[in-house]
Amino acid sequence: MPNHTPQPLAGVTALVTTGPTREPIDPVRYISNRSSGKTGLAIARSLVEAGARTIVVCGPTIEPAPAGVELLPVETAAEMREACAAALPVDVAVCVAAVADWRVRQASAEKLTRSAGVTTLELVANPDILHELSRPGPRRPQLVVGFAGETGLVLERAVAKRRRKGCDWIVANDLAAPGVFGGEHNRVALITAAGVESWPLMAKTAIADRLVDRIAGHVTDNHLVRHRRTECSAR
């Protein structure tokens, strides 16, 4: 049977990053975080249902990828950065991934042992993928959405992050709230140049659908689909 579901994002290409990254310490250990990847994969599913060609750059997760996405599995922040750069150009980027802020400067080729004594790990900053995607230029997505997971002063820090990173929207959520990591529900706020819009507690799938509805409205208002079709026809 033909699909009669409205597809407001038909003709749009979207990039979604999701899941954690793992930064190796040695062949056994790594630096990571508690991200499950559920929200990003839910957003990817909703984008596909809205008709978007959807590329998902996903860190390690046990969550299944939704049908219809182009899945690019990665492990480290450097690999995620490379995969995102290779996916460009896209119309929309939604950066949900919990990218580790730091990595070990020189991971050990051998497993570190207790008998060798206390080991000091020298950390260096990882690439800032959201900031790089948000930089002005011909390959910048027309809409860049970031996520800000905080444990205090959530809205203030998220507002500052949107300005600092240069992205268009930020979705803020309180990581200290019970059940956020790995859970099925969350309470978020959408921050744009127009201000802060607080959303009620809802399922992560509902958050995904609501965000994609907003993305579709932005695309329609800014004629993004027509821009991409014109650009493709000119190649």
C-alpha positions as a printed Julia matrix, in Angstrom:
235×3 Matrix{Float64}:
  0.0    0.0     0.0
  1.29   3.52   -0.75
  2.39   5.68    2.15
 -0.04   8.58    2.54
  1.62   9.96    5.69
  2.52  13.65    5.22
  6.26  14.05    4.66
  7.11  17.72    5.23
 10.85  17.0     5.09
 10.87  15.23    1.73
 13.93  16.41   -0.18
 15.81  17.37    3.0
 18.98  15.66    4.2
 19.47  15.52    7.97
 22.49  14.53   10.05
 21.99  13.22   13.59
 24.77  12.48   16.07
 23.87  10.34   19.05
 25.19   8.09   21.78
 28.39   8.49   23.8
 31.97   8.39   22.61
 34.66   6.17   24.08
 38.17   7.52   24.44
 40.72   4.74   25.05
 43.04   4.71   28.04
 44.53   1.33   27.17
 43.24  -1.74   25.26
 40.81  -2.47   28.12
 39.72   0.86   29.64
 38.2    4.02   28.24
 36.67   7.38   29.19
 32.97   7.63   28.4
 29.61   8.7    29.83
 26.13   7.36   30.57
 24.4    8.42   27.34
 22.12   5.69   25.95
 21.53   7.23   22.52
 17.75   6.83   22.9
 16.82  10.45   22.25
 19.0   10.83   19.16
 17.74   7.59   17.65
 14.15   8.64   18.37
 14.81  11.92   16.54
 16.31  10.0    13.62
 13.21   7.79   13.45
 10.94  10.84   13.43
 13.04  12.52   10.71
 12.75   9.44    8.5
  8.99   9.35    9.03
  8.85  13.03    8.03
 10.54  12.15    4.75
 14.12  13.28    5.4
 17.12  11.37    4.17
 18.69  10.77    7.56
 22.34  10.04    8.31
 23.06   8.87   11.85
 26.57   9.05   13.29
 26.25   6.89   16.38
 28.6    6.16   19.24
 28.51   2.82   21.1
 24.98   1.92   22.2
 22.85  -1.17   22.62
 19.82   0.66   21.22
 18.76  -0.47   17.72
 18.92   2.03   14.87
 15.54   2.86   13.3
 14.7    1.54    9.87
 15.52   3.79    6.96
 18.55   5.63    8.35
 22.07   5.6     6.95
 24.0    4.42   10.01
 27.64   5.37   10.54
 28.88   3.68   13.75
 31.86   5.3    15.46
 33.65   5.01   18.77
 35.8    8.08   19.47
 35.17  11.81   19.15
 37.76  11.99   16.37
 35.9    9.3    14.43
 32.6   11.11   14.98
 34.1   14.36   13.72
 35.44  12.63   10.6
 32.11  10.94    9.89
 30.2   14.22   10.27
 32.59  16.04    7.92
 32.22  13.26    5.34
 28.4   13.49    5.54
 28.33  17.17    4.56
 26.63  18.95    2.95
 23.33  18.44    4.79
 20.36  20.74    5.34
 19.82  20.05    9.04
 22.18  18.82   11.75
 20.9   17.65   15.13
 23.81  17.09   17.52
 22.51  14.92   20.34
 25.67  12.89   20.97
 27.35  13.13   24.35
 30.85  13.66   23.01
 33.57  13.2    25.62
 35.16  16.57   26.36
 38.61  15.04   26.81
 40.72  12.14   25.64
 44.01  10.7    26.87
 46.87  12.32   24.98
 48.65   9.0    24.52
 46.67   5.82   25.12
 48.76   2.9    26.32
 49.33   0.06   23.87
 49.49  -2.32   26.83
 47.0   -2.82   29.65
 47.97  -0.64   32.6
 48.59  -2.71   35.72
 48.32  -1.91   39.4
 51.74  -3.42   40.02
 53.31  -0.68   37.89
 52.14   1.94   40.41
 49.88   4.94   40.14
 49.45   6.2    36.58
 48.85   9.85   35.73
 46.67  10.38   32.67
 47.31  13.51   30.63
 44.06  14.7    29.09
 43.6   16.91   26.04
 40.45  18.5    24.64
 38.45  16.65   22.02
 37.2   18.38   18.86
 34.08  20.51   19.34
 31.86  18.99   16.69
 28.82  21.21   17.34
 30.93  24.36   17.11
 32.59  23.17   13.91
 29.26  22.37   12.24
 27.93  25.79   13.29
 30.73  27.85   11.78
 29.63  30.13    8.91
 30.56  28.85    5.49
 29.18  27.19    2.36
 28.99  23.75    4.02
 27.2   24.91    7.16
 23.79  23.24    7.55
 20.98  25.78    7.32
 19.71  24.64   10.71
 22.03  23.37   13.45
 20.45  22.06   16.65
 22.59  21.25   19.68
 21.82  19.58   22.99
 22.96  20.83   26.38
 22.9   18.32   29.21
 23.62  20.07   32.51
 23.41  19.3    36.23
 22.97  22.85   37.53
 21.9   26.26   36.19
 20.52  24.32   33.25
 18.82  27.11   31.31
 21.5   29.73   31.95
 24.26  27.4    30.78
 22.29  26.25   27.77
 21.56  29.83   26.66
 25.27  30.63   26.97
 26.18  27.46   25.09
 23.96  28.37   22.13
 25.74  31.69   21.79
 29.19  30.21   22.33
 28.79  27.37   19.86
 27.05  29.44   17.2
 24.23  26.95   16.64
 20.66  28.0    15.87
 18.81  26.04   18.55
 19.77  24.27   21.77
 17.69  21.64   23.56
 18.44  21.84   27.3
 17.88  19.03   29.76
 18.71  18.42   33.41
 20.97  15.39   33.7
 20.5   15.34   37.48
 16.8   14.56   37.12
 15.96  10.95   38.03
 15.72   8.5    35.14
 17.16  10.73   32.4
 20.05   8.4    31.53
 18.62   5.29   29.9
 15.06   6.21   30.84
 12.05   6.67   28.58
 11.03  10.2    29.65
 12.62  13.62   29.93
 11.76  17.27   30.46
 13.54  19.67   28.11
 13.53  23.28   26.98
 14.01  24.52   23.43
 16.21  27.61   23.25
 16.26  29.73   20.11
 17.1   33.33   19.27
 13.5   34.13   20.21
 13.84  32.84   23.77
 13.23  29.78   25.95
 10.32  27.4    25.48
  9.94  24.9    28.34
  8.31  21.59   27.45
  6.5   19.37   29.97
  7.69  15.94   31.04
  7.08  13.56   28.14
  8.37  10.4    26.52
 11.62  10.78   24.61
  9.78   9.63   21.5
  7.3   12.47   21.97
 10.16  14.94   22.44
 11.62  13.69   19.17
  8.32  14.12   17.32
  7.8   17.61   18.72
 11.32  18.7    17.79
 10.99  17.33   14.27
  7.66  19.15   13.91
  9.5   22.36   14.8
 12.26  21.55   12.33
  9.67  20.94    9.6
  8.05  24.29   10.37
 11.43  26.02   10.15
 12.17  24.31    6.84
  8.82  25.42    5.4
  9.16  28.97    6.68
 12.65  29.33    5.23
 12.05  27.49    1.93
 14.95  25.18    2.76
 13.6   22.34    0.61
 13.37  24.56   -2.44
 16.91  25.83   -1.8
 18.32  22.31   -1.75
 16.44  21.24   -4.87
 17.66  24.31   -6.73
 21.21  23.66   -5.55
 21.09  20.02   -6.63
 19.64  20.86  -10.06
 22.48  23.36  -10.61
 25.2   20.74  -10.07
